[in-house]
Amino acid sequence: MTSNADPGPASGAGAVGVSGPTRSLWLKLLGLSSAAAGGALLLAGVAALVFNGGTGFLSCLFGGALVMAFFAISLVIGHVVGRNNPSGAIGLFAGTYFVKVVGFAVVLFILGAPAWLHAQWFLIGAVVTVVFWQAAEIYGFSKARLQIYNDPQTREGGTDV
């Protein structure tokens, strides 16, 4: 690429390939985020196992698993709705957030904390999972190829309409 400000090599005459939109963005994000958060959660769980034994390990995994379930619901809903109505997926994605927050809060208040739960490792597992899940999601969104405009239609002669 050349410009008037910086002389450089001339741009190539070769064709530029078209990648098209990302297929199954939501499921790809689910896999990427699950892998990143799951790996970090296992490392935190090992630390919990070393410092507090099985109770710390299970508490850490429980906190992380709740967070993963919380975020996974949105991505699955985004995938299901996004296939038929891509512009409506983000709205429904955000709308489910409120329902999940209220739903998880009700469940936690009704059930309460189990007697075996180690509160500090539960919190550490949840925070580690949130940080790594969100980082992976941001990375995944930054690499997504979202098609904004329709591809140009060509005539039989090969020219654009």
C-alpha positions as CSV (number, residue, x, y, z in Angstrom):
1,M,0.0,0.0,0.0
2,T,1.4,3.4,-0.9
3,S,0.5,6.9,0.1
4,N,1.8,10.4,-0.6
5,A,3.2,10.7,2.9
6,D,5.3,7.5,3.0
7,P,6.9,6.3,-0.3
8,G,7.0,2.5,-0.2
9,P,6.6,-0.4,-2.5
10,A,3.7,-0.3,-4.9
11,S,0.6,-2.3,-4.0
12,G,0.3,-5.7,-5.6
13,A,-2.0,-6.4,-8.5
14,G,-3.1,-9.8,-7.1
15,A,-6.7,-10.5,-6.2
16,V,-7.7,-10.2,-2.5
17,G,-9.6,-13.2,-1.2
18,V,-13.0,-12.8,0.4
19,S,-13.5,-14.5,3.8
20,G,-17.2,-14.0,4.2
21,P,-19.0,-13.8,7.5
22,T,-18.0,-16.0,10.5
23,R,-20.0,-19.2,10.6
24,S,-21.6,-19.9,14.0
25,L,-20.0,-17.0,15.9
26,W,-21.9,-17.7,19.1
27,L,-20.8,-21.4,19.3
28,K,-17.2,-20.5,18.4
29,L,-17.2,-18.0,21.3
30,L,-18.7,-20.6,23.6
31,G,-15.9,-23.0,22.8
32,L,-13.2,-20.5,23.0
33,S,-14.5,-18.9,26.3
34,S,-15.2,-22.3,27.9
35,A,-11.7,-23.5,27.1
36,A,-10.0,-20.4,28.5
37,A,-12.2,-20.2,31.6
38,G,-12.0,-24.0,32.2
39,G,-8.2,-24.0,32.0
40,A,-7.9,-21.1,34.4
41,L,-10.5,-22.6,36.7
42,L,-8.6,-25.9,36.9
43,L,-5.4,-24.0,37.8
44,A,-7.3,-22.2,40.5
45,G,-8.8,-25.5,41.6
46,V,-5.3,-27.0,42.0
47,A,-4.3,-24.1,44.2
48,A,-7.4,-24.6,46.3
49,L,-6.7,-28.3,46.6
50,V,-3.2,-27.5,47.8
51,F,-4.3,-25.0,50.4
52,N,-7.7,-26.3,51.5
53,G,-8.0,-29.8,50.2
54,G,-11.1,-31.2,48.5
55,T,-13.5,-28.7,50.0
56,G,-11.5,-25.8,48.5
57,F,-11.2,-27.6,45.2
58,L,-15.0,-28.4,45.0
59,S,-15.9,-24.9,46.1
60,C,-13.7,-23.3,43.5
61,L,-15.1,-25.5,40.7
62,F,-18.6,-24.9,41.9
63,G,-18.1,-21.1,41.7
64,G,-16.6,-21.3,38.3
65,A,-19.2,-23.7,37.0
66,L,-22.0,-21.3,38.0
67,V,-20.3,-18.5,36.1
68,M,-19.8,-20.7,33.0
69,A,-23.4,-21.7,33.0
70,F,-24.5,-18.1,33.5
71,F,-22.5,-16.9,30.4
72,A,-23.1,-20.0,28.3
73,I,-26.9,-19.5,28.4
74,S,-26.5,-16.2,26.6
75,L,-24.3,-17.6,23.9
76,V,-26.6,-20.5,23.2
77,I,-29.6,-18.1,22.9
78,G,-27.5,-15.9,20.7
79,H,-26.7,-18.8,18.4
80,V,-30.3,-20.0,18.2
81,V,-31.8,-16.6,17.5
82,G,-28.8,-15.3,15.5
83,R,-29.4,-17.9,12.7
84,N,-32.8,-16.5,11.8
85,N,-32.5,-12.9,13.1
86,P,-28.9,-11.7,13.4
87,S,-29.8,-8.2,14.2
88,G,-32.1,-9.3,17.0
89,A,-29.6,-11.6,18.6
90,I,-27.8,-8.9,20.5
91,G,-31.0,-7.5,21.9
92,L,-32.1,-10.9,23.1
93,F,-28.6,-11.6,24.3
94,A,-28.8,-8.5,26.6
95,G,-32.4,-9.2,27.6
96,T,-31.5,-12.7,28.9
97,Y,-28.8,-11.1,31.1
98,F,-31.5,-9.6,33.3
99,V,-33.5,-12.8,33.5
100,K,-30.3,-14.8,34.4
101,V,-29.3,-12.3,37.2
102,V,-32.7,-12.5,38.8
103,G,-32.9,-16.3,38.3
104,F,-29.6,-17.1,39.7
105,A,-30.1,-14.7,42.6
106,V,-33.5,-16.4,43.5
107,V,-31.9,-19.8,43.3
108,L,-29.0,-18.8,45.5
109,F,-31.2,-17.2,48.1
110,I,-33.7,-20.0,48.2
111,L,-31.1,-22.8,48.3
112,G,-28.5,-20.9,50.3
113,A,-24.9,-22.0,50.6
114,P,-24.2,-25.7,51.1
115,A,-22.5,-26.5,54.4
116,W,-19.4,-27.8,52.7
117,L,-18.8,-24.6,50.6
118,H,-15.6,-22.7,51.3
119,A,-16.7,-19.1,50.6
120,Q,-13.2,-17.7,49.6
121,W,-12.5,-20.4,47.1
122,F,-16.0,-20.2,45.7
123,L,-15.4,-16.4,45.1
124,I,-11.9,-17.0,43.7
125,G,-13.2,-19.6,41.3
126,A,-16.0,-17.3,40.1
127,V,-13.7,-14.3,39.6
128,V,-11.1,-16.3,37.8
129,T,-13.7,-17.7,35.5
130,V,-15.3,-14.3,34.8
131,V,-11.9,-12.7,33.9
132,F,-10.8,-15.4,31.6
133,W,-14.2,-15.9,30.0
134,Q,-14.6,-12.2,29.3
135,A,-11.0,-12.0,27.9
136,A,-11.6,-14.9,25.6
137,E,-15.0,-13.5,24.5
138,I,-13.4,-10.1,23.7
139,Y,-10.6,-11.8,21.8
140,G,-13.2,-13.9,19.9
141,F,-15.3,-10.9,19.0
142,S,-12.2,-9.0,17.8
143,K,-11.4,-11.8,15.4
144,A,-14.9,-12.3,14.1
145,R,-15.7,-11.5,10.5
146,L,-19.1,-9.9,10.5
147,Q,-20.6,-9.2,7.1
148,I,-22.3,-5.8,7.2
149,Y,-23.2,-5.3,3.6
150,N,-24.5,-7.8,1.0
151,D,-22.1,-9.1,-1.6
152,P,-22.3,-7.2,-4.9
153,Q,-24.3,-8.9,-7.6
154,T,-22.6,-9.5,-10.9
155,R,-24.1,-9.6,-14.3
156,E,-23.4,-12.3,-16.8
157,G,-20.7,-10.2,-18.4
158,G,-18.8,-10.2,-15.0
159,T,-19.4,-6.5,-14.1
160,D,-20.9,-5.3,-10.9
161,V,-24.5,-4.1,-10.9
